[in-house]
Amino acid sequence: MLTRIDHVMICVPDLGQGIDAYTRMGFRVHPGDTAIAFFQEDYLELASGGGGFRYVVVQSNDLAADVAAMRQRGVEVSDPTEDGRSKVATLGPRHPLPLVFIQHLTPLDERKRQVPRAGDHPNGVLRTDSVYIAVEDVAKAAETYSRV
């Protein structure tokens, strides 16, 4: 079942400058291949490659079953791929929604230990409660998102 927002990815033209900007906004950002600001259970990810919002990554506790259910509803979605830490599935080109699906194989506590002071941000942010996505046709977007 899809359980919650796992994280939000924001792309920045320059990762170093992005880290600096989000640090000034009060996030403790930890650099790596991408940069992570861990909250209590979810996180913000900064990645190189343009500028602006890229994905909402939705967590699953059974990604294979979720992929099968989406396919039964006519949603084009990839088979889950695994990297040893997680399984990930993406929507196909007929469903260009900014969504990615993830099932973690590594427990949350172990993932948070990789980041010093996870969840301790000067701006007081604790979690991602919701994400708003601007669309031109609300009815069409609502139908598409509800099918996924």
DSSP file (Angstrom, degrees, kcal/mol; ACC not computed):
  #  RESIDUE AA STRUCTURE BP1 BP2  ACC     N-H-->O    O-->H-N    N-H-->O    O-->H-N    TCO  KAPPA ALPHA  PHI   PSI    X-CA   Y-CA   Z-CA
    1    1 A M              0   0    0      0, 0.0    60,-1.9     0, 0.0     2,-0.5   0.000 360.0 360.0 360.0 142.6    0.0    0.0    0.0
    2    2 A L  E     +A   60   0A   0     58,-0.2    58,-0.3     1,-0.2     3,-0.1  -0.656 360.0 178.2 -72.7 126.2    1.2    3.5   -0.7
    3    3 A T  E     -     0   0A   0     56,-2.8     2,-0.3    -2,-0.5    -1,-0.2   0.795  42.9 -39.1-109.1 -34.2    1.7    4.9    2.8
    4    4 A R  E    S-A   59   0A   0     55,-0.8    55,-3.0     0, 0.0     2,-0.5  -0.984  71.8 -58.7-176.3 174.4    3.0    8.5    2.8
    5    5 A I  E     -A   58   0A   0     -2,-0.3    53,-0.2   123,-0.2   123,-0.2  -0.655  40.8-173.4 -72.0 125.5    5.3   11.1    1.2
    6    6 A D  E     -     0   0A   0     51,-3.2    37,-1.2    -2,-0.5     2,-0.3   0.896  60.6 -36.8 -86.4 -49.4    8.8    9.7    1.5
    7    7 A H  E     -Ab  57  43A   0     50,-1.5    50,-3.3    35,-0.2     2,-0.4  -0.985  48.1-122.1-166.3 167.4   10.6   12.8    0.2
    8    8 A V  E     -Ab  56  44A   0     35,-1.6    37,-2.9    -2,-0.3     2,-0.5  -0.965  22.5-147.6-117.9 133.8   10.4   15.7   -2.3
    9    9 A M  E     -Ab  55  45A   0     46,-2.6    45,-2.7    -2,-0.4    46,-1.3  -0.890  12.8-173.9-105.4 130.6   13.1   16.3   -4.8
   10   10 A I  E     -Ab  53  46A   0     35,-2.9    37,-2.1    -2,-0.5     2,-0.3  -0.988  15.5-143.0-120.9 128.4   14.0   19.8   -5.9
   11   11 A C  E     -Ab  52  47A   0     41,-3.2    41,-3.0    -2,-0.5    37,-0.2  -0.721  16.4-170.5 -92.8 142.0   16.5   20.3   -8.8
   12   12 A V  E     - b   0  48A   0     35,-2.8    37,-1.3    -2,-0.3    38,-0.3  -0.955  30.2-127.4-128.8 147.1   19.0   23.2   -8.6
   13   13 A P  S    S+     0   0    0      0, 0.0     2,-0.4     0, 0.0    38,-0.1   0.858 103.4  24.1 -62.5 -34.5   21.3   24.5  -11.3
   14   14 A D  S  > S-     0   0    0      1,-0.1     4,-2.5    36,-0.1     5,-0.2  -0.975  70.2-152.8-136.1 118.4   24.3   24.2   -9.0
   15   15 A L  H  > S+     0   0    0     -2,-0.4     4,-2.7     1,-0.2     5,-0.2   0.885  96.1  52.2 -62.0 -40.9   24.3   21.9   -6.0
   16   16 A G  H  > S+     0   0    0      1,-0.2     4,-2.1     2,-0.2    -1,-0.2   0.920 112.7  44.6 -61.1 -44.6   26.7   23.9   -3.9
   17   17 A Q  H  > S+     0   0    0      2,-0.2     4,-2.5     1,-0.2    -1,-0.2   0.866 112.3  53.2 -67.4 -35.7   24.6   27.1   -4.4
   18   18 A G  H  X S+     0   0    0     -4,-2.5     4,-2.6     2,-0.2     5,-0.3   0.916 108.3  49.4 -64.0 -43.4   21.4   25.1   -3.7
   19   19 A I  H  X S+     0   0    0     -4,-2.7     4,-2.1     1,-0.2    -2,-0.2   0.925 111.8  49.5 -60.1 -44.6   22.9   23.8   -0.4
   20   20 A D  H  X S+     0   0    0     -4,-2.1     4,-2.2    -5,-0.2    -2,-0.2   0.917 111.6  48.5 -61.1 -44.2   23.8   27.3    0.5
   21   21 A A  H  X S+     0   0    0     -4,-2.5     4,-1.2     1,-0.2    -2,-0.2   0.925 114.0  44.7 -64.7 -45.1   20.4   28.7   -0.3
   22   22 A Y  H  <>S+     0   0    0     -4,-2.6     5,-2.2     1,-0.2    -1,-0.2   0.809 110.7  55.0 -72.0 -28.3   18.5   26.0    1.7
   23   23 A T  H ><5S+     0   0    0     -4,-2.1     3,-1.6    -5,-0.3    -1,-0.2   0.909 106.1  51.6 -66.3 -42.0   20.9   26.4    4.6
   24   24 A R  H 3<5S+     0   0    0     -4,-2.2    -2,-0.2     1,-0.3    -1,-0.2   0.794 103.6  59.3 -64.1 -27.2   20.1   30.1    4.7
   25   25 A M  T 3<5S-     0   0    0     -4,-1.2    -1,-0.3    -5,-0.1    -2,-0.2   0.484 129.3 -97.4 -79.3  -2.2   16.4   29.1    4.8
   26   26 A G  T < 5S+     0   0    0     -3,-1.6    97,-2.1     1,-0.3     2,-0.4   0.631  79.9 132.5  99.9  14.8   17.1   27.2    8.0
   27   27 A F      < -     0   0    0     -5,-2.2     2,-0.9    94,-0.2    -1,-0.3  -0.787  55.9-132.8 -96.3 142.3   17.6   23.6    6.8
   28   28 A R        -     0   0    0     -2,-0.4     2,-0.5    10,-0.2    10,-0.3  -0.846  34.0-168.4 -88.0 105.3   20.5   21.4    7.9
   29   29 A V        -     0   0    0     -2,-0.9     8,-0.2   -10,-0.2    16,-0.1  -0.849  11.3-156.5-105.3 129.2   21.5   20.1    4.4
   30   30 A H  B     -C   36   0A   0      6,-3.0     6,-2.3    -2,-0.5     4,-0.1  -0.914  17.4-137.7-110.1 115.5   24.0   17.2    4.2
   31   31 A P        +     0   0    0      0, 0.0     2,-0.2     0, 0.0     4,-0.2  -0.264  43.7 121.9 -75.0 157.4   25.9   17.0    0.9
   32   32 A G  S    S-     0   0    0      2,-0.1     3,-0.1    -2,-0.0     0, 0.0  -0.819  88.0 -36.5-173.7-147.4   26.7   13.9   -1.1
   33   33 A D  S    S+     0   0    0     -2,-0.2    15,-0.3    14,-0.0     2,-0.3   0.904 143.9   8.5 -58.8 -39.2   25.8   12.9   -4.7
   34   34 A T  S    S-     0   0    0     13,-0.1     2,-0.4    -4,-0.1    13,-0.2  -0.779  95.3-110.2-123.2 174.5   22.6   14.7   -3.9
   35   35 A A  E     - D   0  46A   0     11,-2.6    11,-3.0    -2,-0.3     2,-0.4  -0.912  29.8-158.7-113.3 139.2   22.0   16.8   -0.8
   36   36 A I  E     -CD  30  45A   0     -6,-2.3    -6,-3.0    -2,-0.4     2,-0.5  -0.941  18.3-170.7-123.1 134.8   19.6   15.7    2.0
   37   37 A A  E     - D   0  44A   0      7,-2.5     7,-1.9    -2,-0.4     2,-0.3  -0.907  26.6-153.8-117.3  98.1   17.7   17.6    4.7
   38   38 A F  E     - D   0  43A   0     -2,-0.5    81,-2.2   -10,-0.3     5,-0.2  -0.538  12.7-173.0 -78.2 133.7   16.2   14.7    6.8
   39   39 A F        -     0   0    0      3,-3.3    88,-0.2    -2,-0.3    87,-0.1  -0.090  52.5 -67.5-100.8-154.1   13.1   15.5    8.8
   40   40 A Q  S    S-     0   0    0     86,-2.9    87,-0.1    79,-0.1    72,-0.1   0.943 122.5 -13.2 -67.1 -46.7   11.5   13.1   11.4
   41   41 A E  S    S+     0   0    0     85,-0.4     2,-0.2    78,-0.0    -1,-0.1   0.531 132.9  38.8-131.0 -16.1   10.5   10.5    8.8
   42   42 A D        -     0   0    0     84,-0.3    -3,-3.3    -5,-0.0     2,-0.3  -0.594  66.4-151.9-125.1-173.3   10.8   12.1    5.4
   43   43 A Y  E     -bD   7  38A   0    -37,-1.2   -35,-1.6    -5,-0.2     2,-0.5  -0.983  18.8-116.4-158.0 167.3   13.3   14.4    3.8
   44   44 A L  E     -bD   8  37A   0     -7,-1.9    -7,-2.5    -2,-0.3     2,-0.5  -0.931  30.2-159.2-106.5 131.9   14.0   17.1    1.2
   45   45 A E  E     -bD   9  36A   0    -37,-2.9   -35,-2.9    -2,-0.5     2,-0.4  -0.961   3.9-160.6-117.4 129.2   16.5   16.1   -1.5
   46   46 A L  E     +bD  10  35A   0    -11,-3.0   -11,-2.6    -2,-0.5     2,-0.3  -0.906  17.2 176.6-104.5 134.5   18.4   18.6   -3.6
   47   47 A A  E     -b   11   0A   0    -37,-2.1   -35,-2.8    -2,-0.4     2,-0.1  -0.975  31.1-109.7-137.4 150.8   19.8   17.4   -6.9
   48   48 A S  E    S+b   12   0A   0    -15,-0.3     3,-0.1    -2,-0.3   -34,-0.1  -0.449  74.3  88.3 -71.8 150.8   21.7   19.0   -9.8
   49   49 A G  S    S-     0   0    0    -37,-1.3     2,-0.3     1,-0.4   -38,-0.1   0.718  91.2 -34.5 126.5  61.4   19.9   19.4  -13.1
   50   50 A G  S    S-     0   0    0    -38,-0.3     2,-0.4   -37,-0.1    -1,-0.4  -0.690  80.0 -67.4 105.2-157.6   17.8   22.4  -13.7
   51   51 A G  S    S+     0   0    0     -2,-0.3   -39,-0.3   -39,-0.2     2,-0.2  -0.950  78.8  16.1-145.7 122.5   15.8   24.5  -11.3
   52   52 A G  E    S-A   11   0A   0    -41,-3.0   -41,-3.2    -2,-0.4     0, 0.0  -0.583  91.9 -12.2 120.7-177.8   12.7   23.7   -9.4
   53   53 A F  E     +A   10   0A   0    -43,-0.2   -43,-0.2    -2,-0.2    -2,-0.1  -0.262  51.2 165.8 -57.9 137.5   10.4   21.0   -8.2
   54   54 A R  E     -     0   0A   0    -45,-2.7     2,-0.3     1,-0.4   -44,-0.2   0.709  52.7  -0.8-120.1 -55.2   11.1   17.6   -9.8
   55   55 A Y  E     -A    9   0A   0    -46,-1.3   -46,-2.6     2,-0.0     2,-0.5  -0.980  38.7-146.3-142.7 150.6    9.3   14.7   -7.9
   56   56 A V  E     -Ae   8  99A   0     42,-2.6    44,-1.8    -2,-0.3     2,-0.6  -0.993  30.2-150.8-104.2 124.0    7.2   13.7   -5.0
   57   57 A V  E     -Ae   7 100A   0    -50,-3.3   -51,-3.2    -2,-0.5   -50,-1.5  -0.880   8.9-156.1-101.5 119.7    8.5   10.3   -4.0
   58   58 A V  E     -Ae   5 101A   0     42,-3.1    44,-2.5    -2,-0.6     2,-0.2  -0.811  11.4-130.7-102.2 131.9    5.7    8.2   -2.4
   59   59 A Q  E     -Ae   4 102A   0    -55,-3.0   -56,-2.8    -2,-0.4   -55,-0.8  -0.566  21.1-168.4 -85.8 143.5    6.6    5.4    0.0
   60   60 A S  E     -A    2   0A   0     42,-2.9    44,-0.3   -58,-0.3     3,-0.2  -0.934  23.5-156.6-124.7 148.8    5.1    1.9   -0.4
   61   61 A N  S    S+     0   0    0    -60,-1.9   -59,-0.1    -2,-0.3    42,-0.1   0.441 100.2  23.8-100.6  -2.1    5.2   -1.0    2.0
   62   62 A D     >  +     0   0    0    -61,-0.3     4,-2.1     1,-0.1    -1,-0.2  -0.521  68.8 175.8-157.5  81.7    4.7   -3.5   -0.9
   63   63 A L  H  > S+     0   0    0     -3,-0.2     4,-2.8     1,-0.2     5,-0.2   0.857  78.9  56.6 -64.6 -38.0    5.8   -1.9   -4.2
   64   64 A A  H  > S+     0   0    0      1,-0.2     4,-2.2     2,-0.2    -1,-0.2   0.925 110.7  45.0 -59.7 -43.7    5.2   -5.0   -6.3
   65   65 A A  H  > S+     0   0    0     -3,-0.2     4,-2.4     2,-0.2    -2,-0.2   0.888 113.0  50.7 -67.1 -39.1    1.6   -5.1   -5.2
   66   66 A D  H  X S+     0   0    0     -4,-2.1     4,-2.4     2,-0.2    -2,-0.2   0.906 110.3  49.2 -65.9 -40.9    1.2   -1.3   -5.8
   67   67 A V  H  X S+     0   0    0     -4,-2.8     4,-2.4     2,-0.2    -2,-0.2   0.928 111.8  49.4 -62.3 -44.9    2.7   -1.6   -9.3
   68   68 A A  H  X S+     0   0    0     -4,-2.2     4,-1.9    -5,-0.2    -2,-0.2   0.907 111.4  49.1 -61.0 -42.2    0.3   -4.5  -10.1
   69   69 A A  H  X S+     0   0    0     -4,-2.4     4,-1.1     2,-0.2    -1,-0.2   0.904 110.6  50.2 -65.5 -41.4   -2.7   -2.5   -8.8
   70   70 A M  H ><>S+     0   0    0     -4,-2.4     5,-2.5     1,-0.2     3,-0.6   0.919 109.5  51.4 -62.4 -42.3   -1.7    0.6  -10.8
   71   71 A R  H ><5S+     0   0    0     -4,-2.4     3,-1.8     1,-0.2    -1,-0.2   0.876 104.3  57.0 -63.5 -36.9   -1.4   -1.6  -13.9
   72   72 A Q  H 3<5S+     0   0    0     -4,-1.9    -1,-0.2     1,-0.3    -2,-0.2   0.798 105.6  52.2 -62.9 -27.3   -4.9   -3.0  -13.3
   73   73 A R  T <<5S-     0   0    0     -4,-1.1    -1,-0.3    -3,-0.6    -2,-0.2   0.341 127.2-101.9 -89.5   6.3   -6.1    0.6  -13.4
   74   74 A G  T < 5S+     0   0    0     -3,-1.8     2,-0.4     1,-0.3    -3,-0.2   0.637  72.1 148.0  86.4  14.7   -4.4    1.2  -16.8
   75   75 A V      < -     0   0    0     -5,-2.5     2,-0.7    72,-0.2    -1,-0.3  -0.707  47.0-133.4 -87.4 130.5   -1.4    3.1  -15.4
   76   76 A E        +     0   0    0     -2,-0.4    16,-3.1    16,-0.1     2,-0.3  -0.753  42.7 157.9 -82.5 113.9    1.8    2.7  -17.2
   77   77 A V  B     -H   91   0B   0     -2,-0.7    14,-0.2    14,-0.3    -6,-0.0  -0.995  37.7-113.8-142.2 143.7    4.4    2.1  -14.5
   78   78 A S        -     0   0    0     12,-3.1     3,-0.1    -2,-0.3    14,-0.0  -0.226  36.9 -96.7 -71.6 161.6    7.9    0.4  -14.6
   79   79 A D        -     0   0    0      1,-0.1    11,-0.2    10,-0.1    -1,-0.1  -0.519  55.6 -92.7 -66.4 147.7    8.8   -2.8  -12.9
   80   80 A P        -     0   0    0      0, 0.0     2,-0.4     0, 0.0     9,-0.2  -0.430  40.4-153.5 -63.7 137.1   10.5   -2.0   -9.5
   81   81 A T  E     -F   88   0A   0      7,-2.7     7,-2.5    -2,-0.1     2,-0.4  -0.873   7.1-147.9-108.9 149.1   14.2   -1.8   -9.7
   82   82 A E  E     +F   87   0A   0     -2,-0.4     5,-0.2     5,-0.2     0, 0.0  -0.940  22.7 178.8-123.1 138.7   16.4   -2.6   -6.7
   83   83 A D        -     0   0    0      3,-2.1     4,-0.1    -2,-0.4    -1,-0.1   0.217  62.5 -96.4-117.5  12.7   19.7   -1.1   -5.6
   84   84 A G  S    S+     0   0    0      2,-0.4     3,-0.1     1,-0.1    -2,-0.0   0.035 121.6  54.7  95.4 -27.2   20.2   -3.0   -2.3
   85   85 A R  S    S-     0   0    0      1,-0.3    20,-3.3    20,-0.1    21,-1.3   0.664 118.5  -4.0-107.7 -26.5   18.8   -0.2   -0.2
   86   86 A S  E     - G   0 104A   0     18,-0.3    -3,-2.1    19,-0.2    -2,-0.4  -0.978  57.4-122.2-158.9 166.2   15.4    0.3   -1.9
   87   87 A K  E     -FG  82 103A   0     16,-2.5    16,-2.5    -2,-0.3     2,-0.4  -0.949  31.5-168.6-113.8 140.4   13.1   -0.6   -4.7
   88   88 A V  E     -FG  81 102A   0     -7,-2.5    -7,-2.7    -2,-0.4     2,-0.3  -0.984  10.9-175.1-134.4 141.1   11.9    2.1   -7.1
   89   89 A A  E     - G   0 101A   0     12,-2.3    12,-2.6    -2,-0.4     2,-0.3  -0.985   8.8-162.4-131.9 146.4    9.2    2.3   -9.8
   90   90 A T  E     - G   0 100A   0     -2,-0.3   -12,-3.1   -11,-0.2    10,-0.1  -0.893  23.9-105.5-126.6 156.1    8.5    5.2  -12.1
   91   91 A L  B     -H   77   0B   0      8,-0.7   -14,-0.3    -2,-0.3   -16,-0.0  -0.467  37.9-115.1 -76.7 151.8    5.5    6.2  -14.3
   92   92 A G    >   -     0   0    0    -16,-3.1     3,-1.9    -2,-0.1    -1,-0.1  -0.229  36.4 -90.7 -80.5 175.3    5.7    5.8  -18.0
   93   93 A P  T 3  S+     0   0    0      0, 0.0    -1,-0.1     0, 0.0    -2,-0.1   0.715 123.1  63.3 -63.9 -22.2    5.7    8.6  -20.6
   94   94 A R  T 3  S+     0   0    0      1,-0.3    -3,-0.0     2,-0.0    -2,-0.0   0.648 107.0  46.7 -75.3 -12.5    1.8    8.4  -20.9
   95   95 A H    <   +     0   0    0     -3,-1.9     2,-1.4   -19,-0.2    -1,-0.3  -0.666  69.8 174.2-126.0  74.5    1.6    9.4  -17.3
   96   96 A P        +     0   0    0      0, 0.0    -2,-0.0     0, 0.0    -1,-0.0  -0.085  26.5 142.7 -80.1  41.7    4.1   12.3  -17.0
   97   97 A L        -     0   0    0     -2,-1.4     2,-2.1     1,-0.1    -6,-0.2  -0.514  64.4-113.5 -77.7 150.2    3.2   13.1  -13.3
   98   98 A P  S    S+     0   0    0      0, 0.0   -42,-2.6     0, 0.0     2,-0.4  -0.283  76.5 122.1 -81.1  55.8    6.0   14.2  -11.0
   99   99 A L  E     +e   56   0A   0     -2,-2.1    -8,-0.7   -44,-0.2     2,-0.3  -0.940  35.5 177.6-122.9 142.0    5.6   11.0   -9.0
  100  100 A V  E     -eG  57  90A   0    -44,-1.8   -42,-3.1    -2,-0.4     2,-0.4  -0.967  20.1-141.0-133.5 149.3    8.1    8.2   -8.1
  101  101 A F  E     -eG  58  89A   0    -12,-2.6   -12,-2.3    -2,-0.3     2,-0.4  -0.931  20.3-176.9-118.1 137.7    7.3    5.2   -5.9
  102  102 A I  E     -eG  59  88A   0    -44,-2.5   -42,-2.9    -2,-0.4     2,-0.5  -0.985  20.1-167.9-137.9 142.6    9.8    3.7   -3.4
  103  103 A Q  E     - G   0  87A   0    -16,-2.5   -16,-2.5    -2,-0.4     2,-0.2  -0.972  26.4-140.4-125.2 115.3   10.0    0.8   -0.9
  104  104 A H  E     - G   0  86A   0     -2,-0.5   -18,-0.3   -44,-0.3     4,-0.1  -0.535  18.9-173.8 -77.8 138.9   12.9    1.1    1.4
  105  105 A L  S    S+     0   0    0    -20,-3.3   -19,-0.2    -2,-0.2    -1,-0.1   0.572  73.0  72.9 -99.8 -17.3   14.8   -2.1    2.3
  106  106 A T  S    S-     0   0    0    -21,-1.3     5,-0.1     1,-0.0   -21,-0.0  -0.857  94.2-111.0 -98.4 130.2   16.9   -0.2    4.9
  107  107 A P     >  -     0   0    0      0, 0.0     4,-2.0     0, 0.0     3,-0.4  -0.224  24.1-116.4 -60.4 150.1   15.1    0.8    8.1
  108  108 A L  H  > S+     0   0    0      1,-0.2     4,-2.7     2,-0.2     5,-0.2   0.895 113.2  54.9 -54.4 -47.3   14.5    4.5    8.8
  109  109 A D  H  > S+     0   0    0      1,-0.2     4,-1.5     2,-0.2    -1,-0.2   0.882 108.8  48.8 -57.8 -39.0   16.7    4.6   11.9
  110  110 A E  H  > S+     0   0    0     -3,-0.4     4,-0.5     2,-0.2    -1,-0.2   0.896 111.6  48.8 -68.0 -39.8   19.6    3.2    9.9
  111  111 A R  H >< S+     0   0    0     -4,-2.0     3,-1.0     1,-0.2    -2,-0.2   0.900 110.1  51.7 -65.7 -40.1   19.1    5.7    7.1
  112  112 A K  H >< S+     0   0    0     -4,-2.7     3,-1.7     1,-0.2     6,-0.3   0.809  99.0  64.8 -68.0 -29.2   18.9    8.6    9.5
  113  113 A R  H 3< S+     0   0    0     -4,-1.5    -1,-0.2     1,-0.3    -2,-0.2   0.708  90.2  67.2 -66.5 -18.3   22.2    7.6   11.2
  114  114 A Q  T << S+     0   0    0     -3,-1.0    -1,-0.3    -4,-0.5    -2,-0.2   0.605  98.4  59.7 -74.8 -10.5   23.9    8.4    7.9
  115  115 A V  S X  S-     0   0    0     -3,-1.7     3,-1.0    -4,-0.2    -1,-0.1  -0.971  87.6-126.9-124.0 118.5   23.1   12.0    8.4
  116  116 A P  T 3  S+     0   0    0      0, 0.0    -3,-0.1     0, 0.0    -2,-0.1  -0.396  90.9   4.2 -63.8 138.4   24.3   14.0   11.5
  117  117 A R  T >  S-     0   0    0      1,-0.2     3,-1.9    -2,-0.1   -89,-0.1   0.841  84.7-168.2  58.3  39.9   21.6   15.8   13.4
  118  118 A A  T <  S+     0   0    0     -3,-1.0    -1,-0.2    -6,-0.3   -79,-0.2  -0.346  70.8  14.0 -57.9 133.6   18.8   14.4   11.2
  119  119 A G  T 3  S+     0   0    0    -81,-2.2     2,-0.9   -91,-0.2    -1,-0.3   0.449  95.5 113.8  82.2   0.4   15.5   16.2   11.9
  120  120 A D    <   +     0   0    0     -3,-1.9    -1,-0.1   -82,-0.1     6,-0.1  -0.775  39.8 162.8-108.3  87.3   17.2   19.1   13.8
  121  121 A H    >   -     0   0    0     -2,-0.9     3,-2.2     4,-0.4   -94,-0.2  -0.883  43.6-135.7-110.9 135.5   16.6   22.2   11.6
  122  122 A P  T 3  S+     0   0    0      0, 0.0   -95,-0.2     0, 0.0    -1,-0.1   0.792 107.4  58.2 -55.5 -28.5   17.0   25.8   12.8
  123  123 A N  T 3  S-     0   0    0    -97,-2.1   -96,-0.1     2,-0.1   -97,-0.1   0.529 112.2-121.1 -82.1  -3.9   13.7   26.6   11.0
  124  124 A G    <   +     0   0    0     -3,-2.2     2,-0.1   -98,-0.3   -97,-0.1   0.505  52.1 161.5  82.7   4.8   11.8   24.0   13.0
  125  125 A V        +     0   0    0    -99,-0.2    -4,-0.4     1,-0.2    -1,-0.2  -0.383  10.2 171.1 -62.9 133.0   10.6   21.9   10.1
  126  126 A L        -     0   0    0      1,-0.4   -86,-2.9   -87,-0.1   -85,-0.4   0.694  55.6 -18.9-112.6 -32.1    9.6   18.4   11.2
  127  127 A R        -     0   0    0    -88,-0.2     2,-0.7   -87,-0.1    -1,-0.4  -0.979  61.3 -96.1-166.3 169.8    7.9   16.8    8.2
  128  128 A T        +     0   0    0     -2,-0.3  -123,-0.2  -123,-0.2     3,-0.1  -0.921  35.7 174.6 -99.9 111.9    6.3   17.1    4.8
  129  129 A D        -     0   0    0     -2,-0.7     2,-0.3     1,-0.3    -1,-0.2   0.842  63.7 -11.8 -86.0 -36.5    2.5   17.1    5.4
  130  130 A S        -     0   0    0      2,-0.0     2,-0.4  -125,-0.0    -1,-0.3  -0.983  53.9-141.2-159.1 162.7    1.4   17.9    1.9
  131  131 A V        -     0   0    0     -2,-0.3     2,-0.5    -3,-0.1   -75,-0.0  -1.000  14.0-151.0-132.5 131.8    2.7   19.0   -1.5
  132  132 A Y        -     0   0    0     -2,-0.4     2,-0.5     2,-0.0    -2,-0.0  -0.892   9.4-167.8-105.8 131.8    0.8   21.3   -3.8
  133  133 A I        -     0   0    0     -2,-0.5     2,-0.3     2,-0.0    -2,-0.0  -0.977  16.9-136.1-121.8 120.9    1.2   21.0   -7.6
  134  134 A A        +     0   0    0     -2,-0.5     2,-0.3     2,-0.0    -2,-0.0  -0.588  30.1 175.4 -77.0 132.7   -0.1   23.7   -9.9
  135  135 A V        -     0   0    0     -2,-0.3     3,-0.2     1,-0.1    -2,-0.0  -0.924  36.4-133.9-134.3 159.0   -1.9   22.4  -13.0
  136  136 A E  S    S+     0   0    0     -2,-0.3     2,-0.6     1,-0.3    -1,-0.1   0.861 100.5  37.1 -80.4 -37.2   -3.8   24.0  -15.9
  137  137 A D     >  -     0   0    0      1,-0.2     4,-2.5     2,-0.0    -1,-0.3  -0.882  65.6-175.5-121.7  97.9   -6.7   21.6  -15.8
  138  138 A V  H  > S+     0   0    0     -2,-0.6     4,-2.9    -3,-0.2     5,-0.2   0.895  83.4  51.2 -62.5 -43.5   -7.7   20.6  -12.3
  139  139 A A  H  > S+     0   0    0      2,-0.2     4,-2.0     1,-0.2    -1,-0.2   0.926 113.0  44.9 -62.3 -45.4  -10.4   18.2  -13.3
  140  140 A K  H  > S+     0   0    0      2,-0.2     4,-2.3     1,-0.2    -1,-0.2   0.925 114.8  48.4 -64.6 -44.4   -8.1   16.3  -15.7
  141  141 A A  H  X S+     0   0    0     -4,-2.5     4,-3.1     1,-0.2     5,-0.3   0.908 110.0  52.1 -62.8 -41.6   -5.2   16.3  -13.2
  142  142 A A  H  X S+     0   0    0     -4,-2.9     4,-2.2     1,-0.2    -1,-0.2   0.900 110.4  48.6 -62.0 -40.6   -7.5   15.0  -10.4
  143  143 A E  H  X S+     0   0    0     -4,-2.0     4,-1.6    -5,-0.2    -1,-0.2   0.925 114.3  45.6 -64.7 -44.4   -8.7   12.1  -12.7
  144  144 A T  H  X S+     0   0    0     -4,-2.3     4,-1.9     1,-0.2    -2,-0.2   0.939 114.6  46.4 -66.0 -47.8   -5.1   11.2  -13.6
  145  145 A Y  H  < S+     0   0    0     -4,-3.1    -1,-0.2     1,-0.2    -2,-0.2   0.888 110.7  53.3 -62.7 -38.9   -3.8   11.4  -10.1
  146  146 A S  H  < S+     0   0    0     -4,-2.2    -1,-0.2    -5,-0.3    -2,-0.2   0.857 107.3  51.4 -68.4 -32.6   -6.7    9.4   -8.7
  147  147 A R  H  <        0   0    0     -4,-1.6    -1,-0.2     1,-0.3    -2,-0.2   0.908 360.0 360.0 -67.9 -41.3   -6.1    6.6  -11.2
  148  148 A V     <        0   0    0     -4,-1.9    -1,-0.3    -5,-0.1    -2,-0.2   0.510 360.0 360.0 -66.3 360.0   -2.4    6.4  -10.3
